[in-house]
Amino acid sequence: MKIGIIIQARMGSSRLPGKVLKKIGTKNLLEHILFRLSKLKNNVEIIIATSNLSQDDAIESFCAQNNIDCFRGSELNVLERYYLCAKENDFTHIVRLTGDNPFTDIEELDHLIDLHVSSFADYSRSFAVLPKGVGGEIFTFDALEQSYNNGFKENHIEHVNEYIEENEHLFTIAELAVNANKRRPDLSLTVDTPEDYRKACFIVEQSKNEYITTEEAIKLCLQYV
């Protein structure tokens, strides 16, 4: 068994260009994600998957400076990018994270990986019950390959998981249960817009902790006006 965490990231966000390398406090967004992943208990390999566009050379440089593996592929066909990255690295299970989530819950990500492996699921997820940008998902290579071979709609190509979600009858799916004090799917802790960025900066500035728990992030999110 070989578990890979593939973080999709690119500089070309239409609403917040260059966001993955923007500073939130003392760390840029990707540094926040990597710092949090350093707390993970499961044995994983981490790869940042970006596009072949020249504007994403900055991400490859960031990876080189931080000794992180970098994979480059199609900008728009994210499903292909994931599939080719996973295939090249012989991953049997793939955790999908995105480069705009500085508050990923690592405790629950460990729980999700454990659930996925112990239940022999094809696809496991936690983002439906946690604040947006805090949860995660993991799928087997076989499920990813099935998506790649059969997912031809624009949304399948762009979002990686949506072929599975639209064809749940073909897959064994596991849903992670989380504590009630984390169940705030109505809140967003992702960084997608300038307003999201200001909120993330507020949360980091207000916290006295380098690792901000989901409970604290929710509390500070509710304080942000």
N, C-alpha and C positions, 0 to 999 in steps of 0.2 A: 504493500500500500504506500502510495506517495501522494501526499496532499500538497497542493500548490495554492497559494493565495495570489491571484492575479488582480492587480489594481489598475483599472483603466483610467488613463489621464491624458489630457491634451491641453494645449495652450489656447486653442481656438474657440473658447466659449463665446457665444454671441452676446450673452447678457453680462458676463463678467470676464472679459478676456484676460488670460494669464493667471486665472485665480489659483491654480494649483501651486504656484510658486509665490503667491502673495503672503506676506507676513500676517499672522494672527498672534499678537504678542511677540515673543522672541523666536517663534518657529514659523516657517511657512507651512502651508496646508499639508503638503506631502510629508513634511517632517513630523507634524502632529500625528498623522496616520501611522508612520513607521515607529514613532515612539510608543504609541499605544500597542502596536503589534508586538513590540519587544516584551510585553507583559504576558503574551499568550503562552499557555502551558503545553498545548499540543505541538508536536514536531511538524513544522511546515517549511516550505520554501516560498520565498516572496519574490514576485516579479512585478515590475511596473511595465504595463503594456501601453505604448503610445503609438502615434501614427508615423508614417514615412514622410510627412510634410516637414519642410525645413524649419518651420516655426517650432516644431517639437524637438529640434536639436537641443534646446535648452533643458528639456526633460532628460534626454540621454546624458547630457553633461552632469546634471544633478545626480543621476544614478551612479555615474562613474566616480564622482566626488564622494559619494556616500557608500560605495561598495555594494550597490544594489543591482541585481540583474535587470536588464532592460530588454524588452522585446518590441520590435517595430513592425507594424502591419498597416492594413487599410484604415484610413480615417473613418470612413462612413460605414463600412461593413465590420461592425464591432464583433458580431458573431464569428466571422472568419478570423478576426484577430485573436479571439479567445481560443478558438479551435486549434489554430496553427501553433499558438504559444503552448497550449496544453500538450499537443501532440509532440512538439519538438522536445519538451521537457519530461515526457513520459509520466505525466500526472494521471493518477487513477481517480482522484477527487479534486475538484476545483472550487475554491471559495472565490466568489465574485464580490469585489469591493470597488467603489468608485473614488476618484481622487478629489471629491468635493465634500467628504464627510469627516471632519476633524474630531467627531465625538463618538466614533464607533465603540460600542460596548464590548469590551474584550472578554469580560466574564461570560456574557451571554454567547459570544462567538465560540468560546471554548465549549460551552454547553451544547451549542448547535452542532459543532463538529462531532462531539461525543454521541449526540442523538442520531445524527446521520449515519455514523459508522455502526452503532449498535443496532439500529433498526433496519439496516440494509436498504435504506431508501435510495431512490434514484435522484431525488431532489428534496432539499430541506431548507426551510426559511424561517426567519424571525422578524422580518421587517413589518409584517402586518400588525403586530401588537406593540411595537416600540415606536418612539418618535421617528419621524422621517429622517433618514440619515444615520440612524443609530444601529439598526439591524443589519443582517447579512443573509446570504444564501450560499448553498453549496450543492453541487451536482456531481454525479459520476461522469467520467469521461464518456461512457457509453451514451448517457443522456445528452451530453453536449454534442456528441457525434451525430446522434439522431436528429437533434435540432439543426445542426449544420447541413445535413443531407436533405432535410425536408422543410426547413423554415425559409421560405422564399418571399414572404411578405415583407414590406418595408419595416414594419415594427419588429418583426423577428430579427432582422439583420441589425437593427439599431439597438435593441434592448436585451439581446442574448437569452433572457429567461422566458420571453413571451410565447415562444412556440410551445414550451412545456406548459405554461399556464393556460394556454388555449386548448391543450390536448391532455388534460390531466388524467383522462381515462387510460392513457398509454403508459403512465408512470406511477411509481409508488412515491407518495409525497408525505413528508413529515413536517409537522408544525411545532415549533418550540413554544412551550408555555413559560411565561415570565411572571415575576412578582407583580402584584397589583400596582405598587408604587412606581413601576416603570411603564405601565400600560397607558401611554399617552400618544396614540397614533395620530391624534388631531394636531399635535405640535410638530414643527419642522426645525431640525437642527442641522440640516444640510446647508451648503453654501452654493446657491445657484444665482443669486442676484446681489447687487450692491447692498440692499437692505439686509439680506441674509449675512453678508460679510460683516456689516456693522454690528449685527446681533452676536455673531460668533466672537468678534473682538471684545464686545461688552462682557460676554460670559467668561472669556479667558482673563480679562483685566480684573473682573470682580472676584474671581476665585483665588484662593491662597494655595491651591493644590496644583501640582504639575499634571497629575492625572485626575481629570475631572470625571466623577462618576455620572452615570445617567441621572440619578436622583438629583444631584447638585445642578447638572445642566438644565434639567426641567425646571427646578426652582428659580434659577437665574434667568432662564428663558421667559418665565412668567413675570419676572420683575422688569424685563426690558420693555421700554415704551418707545 
